[in-house]
């Protein structure tokens, strides 16, 4: 006697093996691929008491990016071709400028001009502003405006008013406030609550987005231990701001 389920059983078997074949042939890498964030890790990025590059990398990971560290003379252009964003961490902007080759500075500028994102925390914010000359001195000149050191105790937890009207307590350690020309197309996103000076700004450079802060929204909890600093918000609120910065600067990725 014929098996009444033979025909339908054959179909089910065929579908089952087709499903297995799709699983085997599909690429997990493609399915799980994340955009790439380049994080500077070289002279001028703080090492001894903050590990600024690592903190920036941790936030990039939290924002949904795979991280590639680059140095002051990285020559692999394919990294910039594949990346969605470049992050300049805290530290000393002058040391970064002195260590970084002109070719690397131009590589960053071209990357942003063509649609890549740039995020700068503290020293990375100083480094993003004008001036820029053909010798690549001082700063990258990605945003038109000046940056000067804010006047707070060093280090401090300071109150910052954000664009949406909310206030956050954030970690500050020698960072900038920004002076923009009247009518500038650079947007002030946050201000130090006590001085009303611009604490975070963002704008376009060519096709790319640039977002910088004078304070450290990426600061991990242990930065508050020496000396012990009280943060009413805790690090989660601060780091959510840093995640938003990265996602804003990298999305939409105009260069892709």
C-alpha positions in Angstrom: 0.0 0.0 0.0 1.3 3.5 -0.8 2.2 5.8 2.0 -0.5 8.5 1.9 2.0 11.0 3.4 4.7 10.2 0.9 4.1 13.1 -1.5 3.8 15.7 1.2 6.6 14.1 3.2 8.9 14.5 0.2 8.0 18.2 0.0 8.6 18.7 3.7 11.9 16.9 3.4 12.9 19.1 0.4 12.0 22.3 2.2 13.9 21.2 5.3 17.1 20.5 3.3 16.7 23.8 1.4 16.4 25.6 4.8 19.6 23.8 6.0 21.4 24.8 2.8 20.4 28.5 3.2 21.7 28.4 6.8 25.0 26.9 5.7 25.5 29.2 2.8 24.5 32.4 4.5 27.3 34.5 5.8 27.1 35.3 9.6 29.7 38.0 9.0 27.4 39.8 6.6 24.3 39.3 8.7 26.1 40.7 11.8 28.4 43.3 10.3 28.6 46.5 12.1 29.9 49.9 10.8 33.6 50.7 11.7 34.7 53.5 14.0 38.3 54.6 13.8 39.7 55.7 17.2 43.0 57.6 17.5 45.4 55.9 19.9 48.8 57.6 19.8 50.8 60.4 21.4 48.5 63.0 22.9 45.7 60.5 23.8 45.8 60.3 27.6 47.4 57.1 28.9 48.4 57.4 32.6 45.1 58.3 34.3 42.2 57.8 32.0 43.1 55.7 29.0 41.1 58.1 26.8 41.3 56.0 23.6 40.0 52.9 25.4 37.1 55.0 26.8 36.2 56.3 23.4 36.4 52.8 21.9 34.1 51.4 24.6 31.5 54.1 23.8 31.8 53.4 20.0 31.2 49.7 20.8 28.2 50.7 22.9 26.9 52.8 20.0 27.0 49.7 17.7 30.4 50.1 16.0 33.4 47.8 15.5 36.6 49.7 16.5 39.9 50.0 14.6 42.7 51.9 16.4 44.8 54.3 14.3 47.9 56.2 15.0 49.5 59.5 14.1 50.9 58.2 10.8 48.4 55.5 9.7 48.9 54.9 6.0 46.2 52.3 5.3 43.7 54.2 3.2 41.3 51.2 3.1 40.5 51.9 6.8 39.1 55.2 5.9 37.3 53.8 2.9 35.5 51.3 5.1 34.9 53.4 8.2 31.8 55.4 9.0 33.3 57.6 11.7 36.6 58.9 13.2 36.8 59.6 16.9 39.5 61.8 18.5 39.6 61.1 22.2 40.7 63.3 25.1 44.3 64.1 26.0 46.4 66.9 24.7 45.6 68.4 21.4 49.0 70.1 21.0 50.7 66.8 21.4 48.4 65.2 18.9 49.0 68.0 16.4 52.8 67.7 16.9 52.8 63.9 16.5 50.4 63.5 13.6 51.7 63.7 10.1 50.3 66.1 7.6 49.3 63.2 5.4 47.2 61.8 8.3 45.6 65.1 9.0 44.7 65.5 5.4 43.4 61.9 5.4 41.0 62.8 8.2 39.9 66.0 6.6 39.2 64.3 3.3 37.4 61.5 5.0 35.0 64.0 6.7 34.6 66.1 3.5 33.5 63.0 1.6 30.8 62.1 4.2 32.6 60.5 7.1 31.7 61.5 10.7 34.0 63.0 13.3 33.5 63.0 17.0 35.9 64.8 19.4 35.9 64.7 23.2 37.8 67.4 25.1 41.2 67.5 23.3 39.4 66.0 20.3 37.2 69.1 20.3 40.1 71.5 20.4 41.6 69.6 17.5 38.5 69.9 15.3 38.3 73.6 15.3 39.9 76.3 13.1 42.6 77.3 12.3 44.2 75.0 9.8 47.0 75.9 7.4 48.9 74.1 4.6 51.4 72.9 7.2 48.7 71.2 9.2 49.5 73.0 12.4 47.4 73.4 15.5 44.0 72.0 14.5 42.0 70.3 11.7 39.7 73.2 10.9 36.6 71.0 10.5 34.4 73.5 12.2 34.7 77.3 12.0 35.1 78.7 15.4 37.5 79.0 18.3 38.0 76.8 21.4 39.3 78.0 24.7 39.8 76.3 28.1 36.7 76.7 30.3 37.3 77.9 33.9 36.3 75.2 36.3 38.1 73.3 39.1 40.3 70.6 37.7 38.7 68.0 37.4 35.1 68.6 38.1 31.5 67.4 37.6 29.8 70.3 35.9 26.1 70.9 35.0 25.4 71.1 31.3 22.1 72.3 29.7 21.3 70.2 26.6 19.5 71.1 23.4 16.2 69.5 24.5 16.1 71.5 27.8 17.4 68.7 30.0 20.4 69.1 32.3 23.2 66.6 32.9 26.1 66.4 35.3 29.2 65.5 33.3 32.9 64.9 33.8 35.1 67.8 32.9 38.9 67.9 32.9 40.5 70.9 31.2 38.1 71.0 28.3 36.9 73.7 26.0 34.2 76.2 25.6 33.4 77.3 22.0 33.3 80.8 20.6 31.4 81.0 17.3 30.9 83.9 15.0 27.5 85.5 14.9 25.4 83.8 12.3 27.6 80.7 12.3 26.0 77.6 10.8 27.6 75.6 13.6 24.9 74.6 16.1 25.3 74.9 19.8 23.9 71.7 21.3 24.8 72.2 25.0 26.0 74.9 27.3 27.7 75.0 30.7 24.9 75.9 33.0 26.9 78.2 35.3 28.5 80.3 32.5 26.2 79.8 29.5 29.3 79.2 27.4 28.9 76.7 24.5 30.0 73.2 25.8 29.1 71.1 22.8 28.7 72.0 19.1 28.0 70.2 15.9 27.9 71.0 12.2 28.8 70.0 8.7 32.2 69.8 7.0 31.7 69.1 3.4 29.4 66.1 3.3 30.4 64.9 6.8 29.0 65.6 10.2 31.1 66.8 13.1 30.1 66.7 16.8 32.4 67.8 19.6 32.2 68.5 23.3 34.5 70.2 25.8 33.5 67.8 28.5 33.8 64.0 28.7 30.4 62.3 28.2 32.3 59.1 27.4 34.0 59.0 30.9 33.8 55.7 32.6 32.9 55.4 36.3 36.4 55.0 37.6 37.5 58.4 36.3 35.5 59.8 39.2 37.5 58.1 41.9 40.7 60.2 42.0 39.7 62.5 43.5 36.2 61.2 44.4 33.7 63.2 42.5 29.9 63.0 43.0 27.9 62.7 39.8 24.1 63.0 40.4 23.3 61.4 37.1 25.7 58.5 37.2 27.8 57.5 34.1 24.9 55.9 32.3 23.2 59.2 31.5 26.6 60.7 30.5 27.5 57.9 28.2 24.1 57.9 26.5 25.0 61.4 25.4 28.3 60.1 23.9 26.4 57.3 22.1 24.0 59.9 20.6 27.0 62.0 19.5 28.5 59.1 17.6 25.3 57.9 16.1 24.4 61.4 14.9 27.8 62.0 13.4 27.8 58.7 11.6 24.2 58.6 10.4 23.2 58.9 7.7 26.5 57.8 6.3 26.5 60.0 3.3 29.7 58.5 2.0 28.2 55.0 1.6 
